[in-house]
């Protein structure tokens, strides 16, 4: 008790209530994140060769031992490894992805159409704290140089994010909320 107020350990109480607590040593700030929905635990099995391939080379994206998890937009937030994808909001110019990552840098996003990876994007964000929203362009510099149009988000089946934990690749594959076709995970 201090001045008729009860003091409690912030991290302990917050984590007991299901919140994530992070300390930013540079800003000397504490960030407490609460979730409206529980975070899905990562589950998955090794992918079969050729399940998800690069359009340019026809080779599998996944190394032996890689694990994956398919989720729909409604199942977000989802945890994979030490990272969390909270939400995905596709727009005409950019795709906004709210995420929390172990190194506070955005995860590479793979764009999946017709069961193939048709592009990869690196997200840009200004904050150096978790969680943050990264914006991925629907047309990157390579597309512009080649005269390729913006990605038609109505044809994109899903977005994949990759992280590494304990020397294993983990992939979170999220169904595109704008895609109206049959999705075959």
C-alpha positions in Angstrom: 0.0 0.0 0.0 1.3 3.4 -1.0 -0.8 6.5 -0.4 -4.0 4.4 0.0 -3.3 2.6 -3.3 -2.5 -1.1 -3.7 0.6 -1.8 -5.8 0.9 -5.1 -7.7 3.6 -6.6 -9.9 2.5 -5.5 -13.4 4.0 -8.4 -15.4 2.8 -11.1 -13.0 -0.8 -9.9 -12.9 -1.0 -9.1 -16.6 0.4 -12.5 -17.7 -1.9 -14.3 -15.2 -4.8 -12.6 -16.9 -3.6 -13.8 -20.4 -2.0 -10.6 -21.6 1.4 -10.5 -23.3 3.9 -8.1 -21.6 6.9 -6.6 -23.5 9.6 -4.2 -22.4 11.1 -1.8 -24.9 14.5 -0.9 -23.4 15.1 1.9 -25.9 11.8 3.7 -25.4 11.8 2.6 -21.7 8.2 1.6 -22.2 6.0 -1.4 -21.3 3.5 -2.7 -23.8 0.7 -4.9 -22.6 -1.3 -6.7 -25.3 -4.5 -8.5 -24.6 -6.3 -10.7 -27.1 -10.1 -10.9 -27.6 -9.7 -14.5 -28.8 -7.3 -17.2 -27.6 -4.2 -17.6 -29.7 -4.1 -20.9 -31.7 -1.2 -23.1 -30.9 0.9 -24.1 -33.8 0.1 -27.6 -35.1 1.2 -29.2 -38.3 3.0 -32.0 -40.1 5.7 -32.2 -42.7 4.3 -31.2 -46.1 4.4 -33.5 -49.0 6.7 -32.4 -51.8 5.0 -30.3 -54.4 2.0 -29.2 -52.2 3.0 -25.6 -52.4 5.5 -24.7 -55.2 7.1 -21.6 -56.6 5.6 -20.6 -60.0 9.0 -19.6 -61.4 10.9 -22.8 -60.6 8.3 -25.4 -59.9 10.2 -26.5 -56.8 8.8 -27.0 -53.3 9.0 -24.1 -50.9 9.3 -26.2 -47.9 12.5 -27.8 -46.7 12.4 -31.4 -45.2 11.0 -31.2 -41.7 9.1 -28.0 -42.3 5.8 -27.7 -40.5 2.7 -25.7 -41.5 -0.7 -24.7 -40.2 -3.7 -23.5 -42.4 -6.1 -21.1 -40.8 -9.0 -19.0 -42.0 -9.2 -15.3 -41.4 -11.8 -15.9 -38.7 -9.4 -18.1 -36.8 -6.9 -15.3 -36.3 -5.0 -14.5 -34.2 -2.7 -17.5 -34.7 0.7 -18.3 -33.1 3.4 -20.0 -35.1 6.7 -20.5 -33.3 7.3 -17.3 -31.3 5.3 -15.1 -33.8 1.6 -14.2 -34.0 -0.4 -13.0 -36.9 -3.4 -11.0 -35.5 -5.2 -9.8 -38.6 -4.9 -9.4 -42.4 -6.6 -6.6 -44.2 -6.1 -6.7 -48.0 -6.5 -3.3 -49.8 -6.0 -2.2 -53.4 -2.4 -0.8 -52.8 -1.2 -2.7 -49.7 -2.1 -5.7 -47.5 -2.0 -4.6 -43.8 -0.9 -7.4 -41.5 -0.9 -6.9 -37.7 1.7 -9.1 -36.2 4.1 -9.7 -33.3 7.4 -11.2 -34.1 10.3 -12.4 -32.0 12.8 -9.9 -33.6 10.2 -7.1 -34.2 10.7 -7.2 -38.0 8.0 -8.2 -40.4 7.7 -11.7 -41.6 8.1 -12.3 -45.4 4.7 -12.9 -47.0 4.2 -15.4 -49.8 1.2 -14.8 -52.1 -0.5 -18.1 -53.1 -2.7 -18.4 -56.2 -3.9 -21.6 -57.9 -1.7 -23.6 -55.4 1.4 -21.8 -56.5 3.4 -19.0 -54.9 3.1 -16.1 -57.4 5.1 -13.6 -55.4 6.8 -12.8 -52.2 6.7 -9.5 -50.3 8.6 -7.9 -47.5 6.5 -5.7 -45.2 7.3 -2.1 -44.2 6.5 -0.7 -40.7 7.6 2.2 -38.7 7.3 1.0 -35.1 10.0 -1.0 -33.4 7.6 -2.5 -30.8 5.2 -5.4 -30.8 2.6 -5.8 -32.0 2.9 -3.7 -35.2 1.2 -3.4 -38.5 3.3 -4.1 -41.6 2.2 -3.1 -45.0 2.9 -5.3 -48.0 2.7 -3.8 -51.5 0.4 -5.5 -54.1 2.9 -4.5 -56.7 6.6 -4.5 -55.9 9.6 -2.9 -57.7 10.3 -6.1 -59.7 6.7 -6.1 -61.0 6.9 -2.5 -62.1 10.2 -3.2 -63.9 8.7 -6.2 -65.7 5.5 -4.4 -66.5 3.5 -6.8 -64.4 0.2 -5.6 -63.0 -0.7 -5.4 -59.3 -1.7 -8.7 -57.7 -5.5 -9.3 -58.2 -6.4 -10.0 -54.6 -9.7 -11.5 -55.6 -7.8 -14.4 -57.2 -5.3 -14.9 -54.4 -6.2 -18.0 -52.3 -4.0 -17.4 -49.3 -1.0 -15.7 -47.7 1.9 -17.6 -46.1 4.3 -16.4 -43.5 7.5 -18.1 -42.5 9.4 -18.2 -39.3 12.1 -20.4 -37.8 12.1 -22.0 -34.4 14.6 -24.5 -33.1 16.2 -24.7 -36.6 12.8 -25.7 -38.1 10.8 -23.8 -40.7 7.3 -23.0 -39.6 4.7 -21.7 -42.0 1.3 -20.1 -41.2 -0.9 -20.1 -44.3 -4.0 -17.8 -44.0 -6.9 -17.9 -46.3 -7.4 -14.6 -48.1 -10.7 -13.0 -46.8 -11.4 -11.6 -50.3 -11.1 -14.9 -52.1 -14.5 -16.3 -53.0 -13.5 -19.6 -54.8 -12.9 -23.0 -53.3 -9.9 -23.1 -51.1 -8.0 -26.4 -51.0 -5.6 -26.5 -48.1 
